Amino acid sequence: MWELQKILIANRGEIAVRVVRACRDMGVASVAVYSECDRAARHVRMADEACAIGPSAPVDSYLRMDRLMEAARRSGADAVHPGYGFLAENAVFAAACRDAGLTFIGPSPEAIALMGSKAAARATAMAAGVAVVPGTDSAFGPEVSETAVEQAAGRVGYPLMLKAVAGGGGKGMRMVPEPAELSSALRATRSEAAASFGDASIYIERRLLGARHIEVQLLADQYGTVLPFVERECSIQRRHQKVIEESPSPRVSAPLRAKVCAAAVAVAKSVGYVNAGTIEFLLDEDDRFYFLEMNTRLQVEHPVTEAVTGVDLVRWQIRLARGERLDMDPAGLLVPRGHAIECRVYAEDPDAGFIPSPGRITALSVPAGPGIRNDGGVDEGDEVSIFYDPLISKLTAWGEDRRQAVARMRRALAEYEVLGICTTIPFFRWLLDEPAFLAGAFDTGYLDEVLQQRLGTPFFSADVSIQEVAAIAIALQAAGQQAPMVIRGDWRQHARLEGLRQ
């Protein structure tokens, strides 16, 4: 085992804040990096040191390996934590850290490269004896003709999914319900894949109707121990991007959990995986599960696993990177302590098709109380930039059971107030009252279907009295006066929306 004295965090926002906190808990110095528009960001203010890495656009800052390596050299860091997104799953970056004598807090470059290719990952899972979603066993590069792709699609069967080989985060994916839509979907998928990942290669999977998306968090040390955690349910998705995650899954029984976790461990061991990672599966209506992909990094939704297991995953990432052994009871990690739900709060306007809502946060009131955790990356007065993903916080509620977790999340969402920008908070308030969600009766297509059905219906609608109070508040603000405090808090949401849309 070796000591790590100073960790450079090659990321921004709430995940950088999360890693800074872990460093502080362990008595390790932290170094933040920042672009021009992040000069006064929360993660910069919290870290022990900070290094500028360039202009606001990610391609000129957070995606510049040379500038990140120079920041590590200047600061004297001896390790790099990549967070998630940006260069977190970039094998070249992991190798560059290793070559520079820096400890990369994540898996080896070889494991990242192998599992980063979705086609190669499928082959790895099959070799480990784990079932994969029916589809093509090889990738189709941009030089492969549309006719060849059409023939392969016919063999796979419709409906099907076109997926970028280097994809992730819901990008580079298209559902194709019938042959007539394949051509346009293929062009769009290749274009998005090339723009997002620099690789237009795609592969094909059959679309499993009624399937749920579940995943298994893993920790693995360099001595061959791989520990799986109780599964996460990630089926509430909008356009293939996760919106709500929870643990455990309302659908997974203890015997099924044991089988899924064993399959996840088999895949990780087959590639000699070390550090934190996640194996994702699709679960069909007959409880058959299929390998989907592996994420070779920390997940956005890691707080729900921490909530139901009591394990600090980021702390363990650092411990594993410095050569420690896993010393936890494997059986205890598969028995959830209560239930946890996470809502990804975005700076988006749900009443305008979830378009980003950049701007300055003029007021912020974050929920607290029993069972509530908010992983936020912004403070009052901060600017939500147009340059980055609009995630502003991850709100997690824990309860002794799912019913209590939902009740606490409702309470937290009612307390959560953000002024100056639109957020997805009203959307979550609506969703947590939907009967299908409350019953746990949903699949990966559920949310897109219900959103289609309610097109044009606002997620927030104020009654006349609230509208009157909001109008008075806006008028007072325009006159430079402080709005009076009122007992009913809903006026703030209405005033914010009306002020933004005037």
Sequence and secondary structure as in RCSB ss.txt:
>XXXX:A:sequence
MWELQKILIANRGEIAVRVVRACRDMGVASVAVYSECDRAARHVRMADEACAIGPSAPVDSYLRMDRLMEAARRS
GADAVHPGYGFLAENAVFAAACRDAGLTFIGPSPEAIALMGSKAAARATAMAAGVAVVPGTDSAFGPEVSETAVE
QAAGRVGYPLMLKAVAGGGGKGMRMVPEPAELSSALRATRSEAAASFGDASIYIERRLLGARHIEVQLLADQYGT
VLPFVERECSIQRRHQKVIEESPSPRVSAPLRAKVCAAAVAVAKSVGYVNAGTIEFLLDEDDRFYFLEMNTRLQV
EHPVTEAVTGVDLVRWQIRLARGERLDMDPAGLLVPRGHAIECRVYAEDPDAGFIPSPGRITALSVPAGPGIRND
GGVDEGDEVSIFYDPLISKLTAWGEDRRQAVARMRRALAEYEVLGICTTIPFFRWLLDEPAFLAGAFDTGYLDEV
LQQRLGTPFFSADVSIQEVAAIAIALQAAGQQAPMVIRGDWRQHARLEGLRQ
>XXXX:A:secstr
     EEEE   HHHHHHHHHHHHHHT EEEEEE GGGTT HHHHHSSEEEE   SSGGGTTT HHHHHHHHHHH
T SEEE  SSTTTT HHHHHHHHHTT EESSS HHHHHHHHSHHHHHHHHHHTT  B SB SS B TTS HHHHH
HHHHHH SSEEEEEEEEETTEEEEEE SGGGHHHHHHHHHHHHHHHHS   EEEEE  TT EEEEEEEEE TTS 
EEE   EEEEEEETTEEEEEEES SS  HHHHHHHHHHHHHHHHHTT  EEEEEEEEE TTS EEEEEEE S  T
THHHHHHHH   HHHHHHHHHTT    S TGGGGS SSEEEEEEEESEEGGGTTEE  EE  EEE   STTEEEE
E   TT EE SSS  EEEEEEEEESSHHHHHHHHHHHHHH EEESS  SHHHHHHHTT HHHHHT   TTHHHHH
HHHTTT  S    HHHHHHHHHHHHHHHTT      S THHHHHHHHHHHH 
